[in-house]
Amino acid sequence: MTTAESDRRRSRRVRLPQTHGQLILSLDGKVLDIGIAGMAIETQSRLAPHHRISLRLRKGSELLMLQGRVVWCFLQGTRTNDQGETLPVYRAGIEFADVLTEGSRELLSFLESHAIVTLETRIFGRFRLEESSVAVSSSAEFEVRTINLHGMAVETSLAVEPGVGCDVELRLEPRTLTTHARIVTSQPIAGSEGLYEVALEFDRMDPDEAELLRAVIRRELESGIAEPV
């Protein structure tokens, strides 16, 4: 087999049984309102209800780290950016975790310094923060369905939007491959409980990581474990 034929063979999509990893989605959002128990935010990507997330709340130079759970999320509408692209706008409700710990005291101090207090917020306990941003990080395990040197299709519980970038941790022997990818398609799997088939395209793979993936695909094809599709 020539080198060109070998490369073409390795670039074909293959099945790698029992290959798993983790998708890590990071996105920026806008704080709509906040209280000691939770917050409402606006993002350009859907957040899957019931998922645990990490939050980095920034106001000026002050940064607050929080943990939470997505309670609800819905499509609010669309918005046109400076490039003329139409982007989705989602709103989500987040319930904070461990509100009776040291983190709650830090949150209270943050709210006392930056919250806009009105008669309504005094009654209902929800506050607005002017020009505040939040960085959201959400992750979920995945199982590889098919893969090649350029991307892969996986099964995961993380709901993501096409066009969104994410970090990928792909567990391969002898080590874990870490790279960045862009979501191409995402659709619910019929008959499953909250699972999605997600197609990803690798877009920032380090040459060493690419060589690891190439070697694993070649090894598994030659051993008969991997199956071309």
C-alpha positions as CSV (number, residue, x, y, z in Angstrom):
1,M,0.0,0.0,0.0
2,T,1.4,3.4,-1.0
3,T,1.6,6.3,1.5
4,A,-1.2,8.2,-0.4
5,E,-3.4,5.1,-0.2
6,S,-2.6,4.7,3.5
7,D,-3.5,8.3,4.2
8,R,-6.7,8.0,2.3
9,R,-7.6,4.9,4.2
10,R,-6.9,6.5,7.6
11,S,-8.9,9.6,6.5
12,R,-12.0,7.4,6.0
13,R,-14.4,7.4,8.9
14,V,-14.0,4.4,11.1
15,R,-15.8,3.0,14.1
16,L,-13.7,2.8,17.3
17,P,-15.7,0.6,19.8
18,Q,-15.7,1.7,23.4
19,T,-13.9,5.0,22.7
20,H,-15.0,7.8,25.0
21,G,-14.1,11.3,26.0
22,Q,-15.5,14.6,27.2
23,L,-17.0,17.7,25.5
24,I,-16.3,21.0,27.2
25,L,-18.4,23.9,26.1
26,S,-17.4,27.5,27.1
27,L,-19.5,30.5,26.2
28,D,-20.1,34.1,27.2
29,G,-23.4,35.4,28.5
30,K,-25.2,38.4,29.9
31,V,-26.7,38.5,33.4
32,L,-30.4,39.4,33.3
33,D,-31.0,39.2,37.1
34,I,-29.4,37.5,40.1
35,G,-30.2,36.6,43.6
36,I,-28.7,34.5,46.4
37,A,-30.3,31.3,45.1
38,G,-29.8,31.7,41.3
39,M,-29.7,33.8,38.3
40,A,-31.1,34.3,34.8
41,I,-28.7,34.7,31.9
42,E,-28.8,35.3,28.1
43,T,-26.5,33.3,25.8
44,Q,-26.1,32.5,22.1
45,S,-26.2,28.7,22.7
46,R,-28.7,26.4,24.4
47,L,-27.9,25.1,27.8
48,A,-29.2,21.7,28.6
49,P,-31.6,21.6,31.6
50,H,-30.4,19.6,34.6
51,H,-26.7,19.9,33.6
52,R,-24.2,21.1,36.1
53,I,-22.2,24.2,35.0
54,S,-19.4,26.4,36.2
55,L,-19.9,30.2,36.2
56,R,-17.4,33.0,36.2
57,L,-19.2,36.3,37.0
58,R,-17.3,39.4,36.2
59,K,-18.1,43.0,37.2
60,G,-15.3,45.4,36.3
61,S,-12.1,43.9,37.8
62,E,-13.9,41.7,40.3
63,L,-14.4,38.0,39.5
64,L,-16.7,35.6,41.3
65,M,-16.6,31.8,40.7
66,L,-19.9,29.9,41.2
67,Q,-21.3,26.4,40.6
68,G,-24.8,25.8,39.5
69,R,-27.4,23.7,37.6
70,V,-29.5,24.7,34.6
71,V,-33.2,24.7,35.6
72,W,-34.8,25.9,32.3
73,C,-33.7,27.3,29.0
74,F,-35.7,28.5,26.0
75,L,-35.1,30.3,22.7
76,Q,-36.0,34.0,23.2
77,G,-35.4,35.2,19.6
78,T,-32.6,36.2,17.3
79,R,-30.1,39.0,17.0
80,T,-28.0,40.4,14.2
81,N,-24.3,40.9,14.9
82,D,-21.9,43.5,13.4
83,Q,-21.1,41.1,10.5
84,G,-24.8,40.8,9.6
85,E,-25.1,37.3,10.9
86,T,-28.4,36.2,12.5
87,L,-27.7,34.6,15.9
88,P,-30.0,32.8,18.3
89,V,-30.7,34.3,21.7
90,Y,-31.4,31.9,24.6
91,R,-32.5,32.6,28.1
92,A,-31.7,30.2,30.9
93,G,-32.4,30.0,34.6
94,I,-29.5,28.8,36.8
95,E,-29.8,27.4,40.4
96,F,-26.7,27.9,42.5
97,A,-25.1,25.0,44.2
98,D,-24.0,25.0,47.9
99,V,-25.7,28.3,48.7
100,L,-25.1,27.8,52.4
101,T,-21.3,27.7,52.2
102,E,-18.5,30.2,52.0
103,G,-19.5,30.8,48.4
104,S,-22.8,32.3,49.5
105,R,-21.0,34.9,51.7
106,E,-18.8,35.8,48.7
107,L,-22.0,36.2,46.6
108,L,-23.7,38.4,49.2
109,S,-20.6,40.6,49.3
110,F,-20.6,40.8,45.5
111,L,-24.3,41.7,45.4
112,E,-23.9,44.4,48.1
113,S,-21.2,46.0,46.0
114,H,-22.7,45.8,42.6
115,A,-26.5,45.1,42.7
116,I,-29.0,47.7,41.7
117,V,-31.6,47.6,44.5
118,T,-35.2,48.7,43.8
119,L,-38.5,48.3,45.7
120,E,-39.3,45.2,43.6
121,T,-36.0,43.5,44.2
122,R,-36.3,44.2,48.0
123,I,-39.5,42.3,47.9
124,F,-38.6,39.4,45.5
125,G,-34.9,39.2,46.1
126,R,-33.7,39.5,42.5
127,F,-31.2,42.1,41.4
128,R,-29.8,43.6,38.2
129,L,-26.2,44.1,37.5
130,E,-25.3,46.8,35.0
131,E,-22.9,45.8,32.2
132,S,-22.1,42.4,33.8
133,S,-20.9,39.4,31.9
134,V,-20.8,35.7,32.8
135,A,-18.6,32.9,31.4
136,V,-20.4,29.6,31.4
137,S,-18.6,26.2,31.2
138,S,-20.6,23.0,30.7
139,S,-19.3,19.5,30.1
140,A,-20.5,16.0,29.3
141,E,-19.2,12.6,28.5
142,F,-19.5,11.3,24.9
143,E,-19.1,8.0,23.1
144,V,-17.5,8.0,19.6
145,R,-19.7,6.7,16.8
146,T,-17.3,7.4,13.9
147,I,-14.0,9.3,13.6
148,N,-11.3,10.2,11.1
149,L,-8.4,12.7,11.1
150,H,-10.7,15.7,10.4
151,G,-13.6,15.1,12.8
152,M,-16.0,12.7,14.5
153,A,-19.6,11.9,15.3
154,V,-20.4,11.3,19.0
155,E,-23.3,10.4,21.2
156,T,-23.7,12.7,24.2
157,S,-26.2,14.3,26.6
158,L,-24.8,17.8,26.0
159,A,-27.2,19.9,23.8
160,V,-25.1,22.2,21.6
161,E,-25.8,24.5,18.6
162,P,-24.1,24.2,15.2
163,G,-21.3,26.6,14.7
164,V,-20.3,26.7,18.4
165,G,-16.7,25.9,19.4
166,C,-15.8,23.4,22.1
167,D,-12.8,21.7,23.7
168,V,-12.5,18.0,23.3
169,E,-10.8,15.4,25.5
170,L,-10.6,12.1,23.6
171,R,-9.4,9.2,25.6
172,L,-7.0,7.1,23.4
173,E,-4.3,4.7,24.3
174,P,-1.7,5.5,25.4
175,R,-3.0,9.0,26.5
176,T,-5.8,11.5,26.2
177,L,-5.9,13.7,23.1
178,T,-6.9,17.3,23.8
179,T,-8.0,19.6,21.0
180,H,-10.6,22.1,19.9
181,A,-13.5,21.4,17.5
182,R,-16.5,23.1,16.0
183,I,-20.0,21.7,16.1
184,V,-21.3,20.9,12.6
185,T,-24.6,19.3,13.4
186,S,-26.5,18.3,16.5
187,Q,-29.8,16.3,16.6
188,P,-31.7,14.3,19.2
189,I,-31.4,10.5,18.9
190,A,-34.9,9.1,18.4
191,G,-36.1,6.9,21.3
192,S,-33.3,8.0,23.7
193,E,-33.6,9.9,26.9
194,G,-31.9,13.2,26.3
195,L,-29.1,12.0,24.0
196,Y,-27.8,13.7,20.9
197,E,-25.8,12.7,17.9
198,V,-23.2,15.5,17.4
199,A,-20.9,15.9,14.5
200,L,-17.7,17.8,15.2
201,E,-14.9,19.1,12.9
202,F,-11.4,19.4,14.4
203,D,-10.1,23.0,13.8
204,R,-7.1,23.5,16.1
205,M,-5.4,20.1,16.4
206,D,-1.7,20.2,17.3
207,P,0.6,18.2,15.0
208,D,1.5,15.8,17.8
209,E,-2.2,15.2,18.6
210,A,-2.9,14.6,14.9
211,E,-0.1,12.1,14.8
212,L,-1.5,10.3,17.9
213,L,-4.9,10.0,16.3
214,R,-3.4,8.8,13.0
215,A,-1.4,6.2,14.8
216,V,-4.4,5.0,16.8
217,I,-6.6,4.7,13.7
218,R,-3.9,2.9,11.8
219,R,-3.3,0.5,14.7
220,E,-7.0,-0.3,15.3
221,L,-7.6,-0.8,11.5
222,E,-4.7,-3.2,11.2
223,S,-5.9,-5.1,14.3
224,G,-9.4,-5.4,13.0
225,I,-10.9,-3.5,16.0
226,A,-11.8,-0.5,14.0
227,E,-14.3,-0.8,11.1
228,P,-14.3,1.5,8.0
229,V,-17.7,3.0,7.3
